[in-house]
C-alpha cells in the first residue's frame, strides 16, 4: 500500500492482478510458494475476505497473520493454509522484531502451537530466526547493507592482483549474519525446555 492511503482506498485490483500474472508461470514449480497479499491496516474480517482472491491453492500461498491481530485468526489460518507468515507490527525503531513485546506475543503463539508447530515463516525475522521453530525467516538486511561489503573489482588487493569474485564480500557478510543467529538456536532450545 502507498503511504497515507487507507486500506479501503487501495486499488488492489490492478496491483494484485499484476502480482498474480507475475506468479502464474513460476508458482507451480515444486517447493515454490508466495505470500498472499492483504491490507495490513484493515480489520481481520476484511483480510479474511481478501484471501478469497488467492487463486493458487492452499499449498502455494501463505497468508500473513499481523501480530496485532487476534490469536484465534492465526489458528484459523493454520487450519486453512499449509504455511502462515507472521508479520510483526511494532515500530522498527522503538519496538523491533525481538523486543519484549514481540516475545510476549510469541509466548501466545507458543501456547497456541503447543509441541507441534504449524509451518510458520517470520517476515523480517532474521534476528529471531533460531529462537523459535520457524520454517524460515527473511530480512532486507543483506539487500540493504550488502553493498558496503562488496569488493571493488577495479581495485587490486595487497598483492597487486585484481579480485575475481565480486560476491565474496557479500557472502562473508551473509555468513556473519547467519553465524550470529545460528548461535541463538541453542538459546531457543534452552527456552523451549524451560
C-alpha positions as MATLAB code, in Angstrom:
seq = 'XXXXXXXXXXXXXXXXXXXXXXXXXXXXXXXXXXXXXXXXXXXXXXXXXXXXXXXXXXXXXXXXXXXXXXXXXXXXXXXXXXXXXXXXXXXXXXXXXXXXXXXXXXXXXXXXXXXXXXXXXXXXXXXXXXXXXXXXXXXXXXXXXXXXXXXXXXXXXXXXXXXXXXXXXXXXXXXXXXXXXXXXXXXXXXXXXX';
ca = [
       0.000    0.000    0.000;
       1.113    3.526   -0.584;
       1.896    5.668    2.424;
      -1.079    7.662    3.600;
      -3.723    5.518    1.887;
      -6.246    3.672    3.985;
      -6.961    0.007    3.264;
     -10.345    0.741    1.705;
      -8.804    3.147   -0.812;
      -6.174    0.719   -2.064;
      -6.610   -0.228   -5.711;
      -5.966   -3.882   -5.109;
      -7.464   -4.946   -8.431;
      -4.695   -3.541  -10.599;
      -1.763   -4.154   -8.252;
      -2.737   -7.633   -7.163;
      -3.664   -8.786  -10.652;
      -0.200   -7.757  -11.852;
       1.301   -9.751   -8.969;
      -0.820  -12.802   -9.876;
       0.175  -12.538  -13.553;
       3.834  -12.453  -12.486;
       3.335  -15.534  -10.281;
       1.385  -17.584  -12.817;
       4.343  -19.018  -14.795;
       6.587  -19.636  -11.779;
       4.433  -20.584   -8.772;
       3.757  -24.203   -9.792;
       7.404  -25.285   -9.679;
       7.999  -27.759   -6.830;
       8.663  -26.142   -3.477;
       7.613  -22.644   -4.510;
       5.070  -20.576   -2.645;
       4.238  -16.909   -2.316;
       2.809  -14.514    0.220;
      -0.875  -13.811   -0.219;
      -1.316  -10.035   -0.364;
      -3.518   -8.320    2.179;
      -4.095   -4.922    3.727;
      -2.150   -4.548    6.991;
      -4.317   -1.694    8.296;
      -7.586   -3.477    7.545;
      -9.765   -5.224   10.110;
      -9.440   -9.003   10.375;
     -12.749   -9.568    8.593;
     -11.583   -7.600    5.550;
      -8.305   -9.508    5.310;
     -10.121  -12.824    5.722;
     -12.338  -11.830    2.791;
      -9.329  -10.821    0.681;
      -7.978  -14.378    0.960;
     -10.737  -15.407   -1.443;
      -8.865  -13.559   -4.235;
      -5.966  -16.047   -3.985;
      -6.212  -18.453   -6.908;
      -3.207  -20.742   -6.482;
      -4.378  -23.059   -3.695;
      -3.541  -23.627   -0.029;
      -0.083  -25.109   -0.575;
       1.147  -22.327   -2.876;
       0.094  -19.401   -0.725;
       0.929  -18.159    2.741;
      -1.344  -15.588    4.344;
       0.115  -13.069    6.784;
      -1.018  -13.004   10.382;
      -0.259   -9.500   11.602;
       0.797   -9.965   15.189;
      -1.534   -7.278   16.499;
      -4.471   -9.410   15.387;
      -6.358  -11.961   17.453;
      -4.564  -15.232   18.116;
      -7.748  -17.019   17.009;
      -7.158  -15.729   13.472;
      -3.720  -17.353   13.454;
      -5.379  -20.642   14.454;
      -7.901  -20.306   11.580;
      -5.163  -19.500    9.054;
      -3.166  -22.545   10.175;
      -6.205  -24.757    9.559;
      -6.760  -23.322    6.088;
      -3.191  -23.000    4.713;
      -0.091  -25.210    4.668;
       2.091  -22.354    5.939;
       1.462  -18.951    7.501;
       3.673  -15.872    7.657;
       3.964  -13.832   10.835;
       4.279  -10.084   10.460;
       5.463   -8.053   13.432;
       3.722   -4.687   13.704;
       5.927   -2.820   16.175;
       7.704    0.410   15.266;
      11.065   -0.798   13.908;
      12.973    1.892   15.836;
      11.107    1.621   19.149;
       9.868   -1.976   19.120;
      11.861   -4.017   16.590;
      11.371   -7.711   15.996;
      12.864   -9.393   19.057;
      11.823   -6.744   21.604;
       9.988   -7.657   24.832;
       6.568   -7.006   23.260;
       7.453   -9.330   20.381;
       8.482  -12.139   22.732;
       5.320  -11.615   24.778;
       3.222  -12.107   21.625;
       5.333  -15.113   20.647;
       4.549  -16.623   24.061;
       0.889  -16.583   22.966;
       1.856  -18.195   19.654;
       3.873  -20.864   21.503;
       0.905  -21.632   23.730;
      -1.363  -21.961   20.677;
       1.096  -24.193   18.796;
       1.938  -26.488   21.689;
       4.509  -29.207   20.977;
       3.910  -29.421   17.236;
       4.216  -26.125   15.403;
       2.391  -25.438   12.166;
       4.862  -24.273    9.474;
       5.399  -20.574   10.241;
       7.609  -18.133    8.331;
       8.753  -14.990   10.181;
       8.743  -11.894    7.997;
      11.684   -9.558    8.681;
      12.744  -12.124   11.259;
      16.404  -12.969   10.748;
      17.174  -11.594   14.223;
      14.857  -14.182   15.814;
      15.139  -16.951   13.215;
      16.596  -19.518   15.590;
      14.738  -18.529   18.732;
      11.535  -20.259   17.596;
      10.878  -23.267   15.345;
      10.126  -21.270   12.197;
      10.375  -22.985    8.820;
      12.010  -19.820    7.531;
      12.658  -16.148    8.064;
      13.641  -13.304    5.813;
      15.045   -9.826    6.052;
      16.218   -6.990    3.904;
      19.462   -6.605    5.860;
      21.704   -8.184    3.241;
      19.993   -6.360    0.381;
      20.184   -3.016    2.172;
      23.689   -3.320    3.602;
      25.447   -5.855    1.388;
      26.814   -3.161   -0.916;
      29.022   -1.987    1.939;
      30.841   -5.293    1.762;
      31.109   -5.637   -1.988;
      34.549   -5.745   -3.491;
      35.770   -3.101   -5.895;
      36.680   -5.221   -8.938;
      38.998   -2.491  -10.242;
      40.988   -2.147   -7.015;
      43.976   -4.524   -6.719;
      44.393   -6.434   -3.476;
      47.534   -6.186   -1.317;
      49.389   -8.494   -3.713;
      48.546   -6.294   -6.697;
      46.033   -8.715   -8.216;
      42.514   -7.844   -9.253;
      39.765   -9.735   -7.398;
      37.994  -12.488   -9.317;
      34.915  -12.917   -7.099;
      32.736   -9.810   -6.872;
      30.366  -11.550   -4.410;
      32.960  -12.552   -1.814;
      32.286   -9.556    0.425;
      28.519  -10.021    0.367;
      28.860  -13.748    1.045;
      31.109  -13.029    4.011;
      28.519  -10.578    5.366;
      25.725  -13.135    4.854;
      27.811  -15.806    6.602;
      28.397  -13.443    9.515;
      24.650  -12.735    9.791;
      23.788  -16.430    9.657;
      26.529  -17.391   12.107;
      25.404  -14.832   14.662;
      21.856  -16.140   14.540;
      22.853  -19.806   14.479;
      24.312  -19.274   17.935;
      20.864  -18.193   19.134;
      19.417  -21.605   18.220;
      20.875  -23.085   21.405;
      19.187  -20.330   23.409;
      15.843  -21.272   21.819;
      16.209  -24.902   22.861;
      17.008  -23.880   26.410;
      13.988  -21.531   26.472;
      11.708  -24.180   24.951;
      12.814  -26.755   27.532;
      12.037  -24.337   30.346;
];
